Amino acid sequence: MKKTLLILSLAITLASFSTAQTVEKKPDEFHTSQIQGHPRPIPLPFIRESDVVWSTEIWKTINVGELFNQFFFFPDDEYINFGKKSLAYILWDAMAAGEIPIYEDDDLLVPIDNELFVKRYTRADTLLLEIGYDEDDNEIYQTVIRPKYFDGSEILNYNLREIWFIGRQDTRQDSRRMALAPVKESYRELPNGEVIPLGNIPLFWVPMQNPQVRSLLVRYTAYIDPNNVVQQPTWDWVFLNQHYDAYITRESNAYNRRIDEYRIGQDAILESFSIEQKVFEIEDAMWEY
């Protein structure tokens, strides 16, 4: 009898344990998935300033139009793609909801009020449209208010600030992504219909080492492999592993100059490549005798 009760008690315990390990299945799924809870970003080791023997800052641009970087652009419509978002919409929606802080500058010194930024960006544009002529053959204009919305497909570049360093303890080179900015090509539309290009302007800068930002990026998937929608990494993984093609636009220098301020055309491309090679060769040079 005692043996029977023991077996029954063990069966009840195993049944309750299996129930606690809930396996959920969505109505449109043919397989089950284990609940993993809220994903957390991989913690990065703390580096003391006294342990850094060499450091430099690098500014890069990620061109979404390049074939390798096209996963930054898609999916471009979360409503058609069942809630899946591109990086532009991930950052914008989180910023508009006040989930992440944003800044005016890449040094992350001038914070921006999220709510005021959204109101300023989505402020309606007033346009004068020609609708016809009067009896004296004079042009007739009508004032039209055009609502403005954020369009993630207009973000074709991202500016990135990184810090590269070598630690005293292991003399290995490492890097951290410090700030990221979605960049939009801006224009000024005059009342007469003329459009004046203002160039590529960052919307805002996001602190990439901020725990709120990393928690956001680890929740969303980057659709890198179009042939396998299941095994896809998170955006936090993309930036940790630098899984993107970017070119250097500036290195920290005494004059605080960008490359395009002292090099143009092919010379600017060669200068960008030269800086990249120099940074990677510093670690090897430390081991020469």
N, C-alpha and C positions, 0 to 999 in steps of 0.2 A: 504493500500500500504506500509506504513511504517512497519507494522507488518510482511508483506511478505519479505521485504528487510532485516529486522532484523533476520528472520528465515534463509534466504539464507546466510547472513553473518556468522551466527553461524555455519551453515553446512560447509561452506568453511573453517572456523577456525578449526573445529573438523577434517576435512579431512586433512588439512595441519599438524595438530598435530599428527594424526595417521601415516602420511607419515614420519614425523620426527622420530617417534619411529619405526625404520626399523626392520622388522622381516625377517631375511634371512633364506634360505633353500638351503642346498647343493644338487647337482644333485642326489646323492645316498642316501639321507635321506628321510624318510617318515613323519618326523615331523619337525616343525620349532623351531628355538631357538632364543631367544632374545639377541641382541648384548649387551654385558656388558662392552665393552671397554677393556682397558688393566688391568688385575688383579693386585692388589697391596697387598703386605704383610701386615699383621696386625702389627701396630707399637707397640713396646715394651716400657713399662714405663722406664724413665731414673732413674737410681739409683745413688745417691751421695755416694761417698766413706765414708763420715762421718756417713751415715745412715746404713752402714753394720756393724753388731755386731759380725758376724761369717762368715767365708768363707773358702772353701777348693777347691782344684783342683782335678779332677778325670779324669783318662785316661781309655777309654774303647775300646773294640774290638767288632765289629759287624760281626759275621760269617754268610756270605751269604748262606752257605750250610745248616744252620738250617732251619727247616720247616717254622717257623714263619717269617723268614727273606728272604724267597725266592723271594718275590716281588722286592727285591733290584736287583736281577739278570735278571729278565724279564721285558719287551721283549728284547731279546738279539740281534735282527736284525731289525733295523729301516726300512730297505728296504722291508722286508717281511711283517712287521707289519704296513705299511702305515705311516711311520714317527714317530711312537711311539718308545720311547727310554728307555733303562734302565738308572739308575742313573750314571753308569760309562760313558756311551756315552754322557749323558747330560753335565757332568762336563768336559769331554775331548773336546767336540765340542765347548763349550763356552770358554774354555781355549785357544784352538787353534785359535779361532776367536778374541781373545783379549778382550772378554767381561767381564771376571772376573780376578782378580789378584791371583797369586799363590806364595807360599813361600817354602823355604827349610826346615824350622823348625816349630814345633808345637807352638812355642811362637810367630810366625808371625813377626819375626825380620829381616829375610834375604829374600828379594823378589827375584823372578826368572823372567827373561825375557821370556815371553811366546813364542815368535818366535824362540829364540835360543833353548828353551827346546824341542819344536816340532821337530826341525831339528836334535837335538842330539838323541832324542828318535827314530825317524824314519830313522836314518842313516842306510844304507844298510850294511849287514853283509857279510864278505868275508870268504868263506869256501873252504877247500881243499877236493875234493872228489876223491876217488880212482876209476879210469875208466878202469883199465886193467893192463897188463904186457907187457914189451918190449921183444925183442929177447933174452936178457940175463936173463929173468925171474925176472926183477926188476919191482916193482910197479910203475904205472904211475898215477900221480895226475893231476887234472885240477882245476884251481881256478874258483870258481863260486860266483857271487855276488847275494845275496838273499835280495830282498827288504823287509823292515820291516814296518808293519802297527800296529796301535793300535787295540787291540782285547779286547773288553769289557768283554768277557766271561772269561778272565784270572783274572779279579778282583773278588776275592773270600772273601775278608775281607775289612773292613773299620776301620781305627783308628779314635777315636773321643776324643777330649779334652773338658771337661765341667768345668764350675765353679758353685759350689753350695754355696748359701749364705742365711742368715737370715737378714731381714731388721729391723731397729729399730722402724719404724712407726707401722707395723702390727705384728711384730715378727712371720712372716710366712716364711717357707722355699721355696726357688725358685731356679731355675737353668737356665743357658744359655749354649747353644752349641757354643763353641768358634772356634774350628778348626776341619776340617774333611780331612782325607787323604785316597784316594783309594790305596789299598795295593796289590802288585803283587809278586808272588813267582819268584825270579830271579835266573838265572843260568849263568854260564860262560862256553862257548863251546870252547874247545881247538882244535888246528889244527888236532890233531890225533883222533878227534871225541869224546874224553872224555868230560863228562858234570859234572861240579862242582856246586852243589847247594850253593847259597849265602843266602838263607833264605828269609823271607818276608820283602820286602822293600817298604816303602811308595813312590809313584810316586811324589806327591807334596801335600802341605797342602793348604786348601781352607779356607779363613776367613768367618765363618758362620754368623757373625754379620754384614758383609759388605752389604750395600744396594744393590749393584749390584748382589751379590750372592743370597740374599733373593728374589730379583725381578726375578732372573732366576728360582729358585726353585718353586716359586708360579705359574709359567707359565706351569709347567709340572705336569702330573698326575702320581701318584703312583698306580699301579694296584694291590690293596690289595685284593679285593674280585673278584675272577674269575667268580662268578655267576651273577655279576651285573656290566657291563662295563660302565654304565652311572654315578652312584653315587660313584665316586672315589675321594679321597682327593688329595691335592697337596703334593709335596715333602716338601714344607715349613711346612705344617700341620703335616707331619710325624715327623719332628724333633722338632717342638714346643711341640707336645704331647708325644714325646718319644715312638712312636709306633714301637718299635723294641726290639729284645732281645739281650742284650749285657752283656759282663762280664768285670769286672774291672781288669785292668792290672797294675794300679799304682795309688797311692794317693800322693799328695804333702807331702814331708817329708824332713828332714834336710839332708839326704844322697842322695836324688834324685835317689832312687833305684826303679826299677821295682819289682813286686812281684816275678817273676821268678829268680831274683838275690839272694833271700834269702829263697824261698820256692819252692819245686818241687812236681810234681805229685798231689796226693790228698791234700796235705798240701797247695798247691798253690790255689786250688779250694776253700778250706775252708777259706783261708785268703781273697780271693776276696769276698766271701759271707759275711765274718765278717766286712769288710770295708763298704759294702753296707748297712748292718744292722745298723752299727754305725752312718752312715750319716743320715739315716731316723729316728733314735731314738733321735737325737740331738734336733729336734724341740719339741718332746714330753717332753724331759727332761727340757726344758726351762719353761714349765708350771707346774712343780712340786713345791710343797710348803713344 
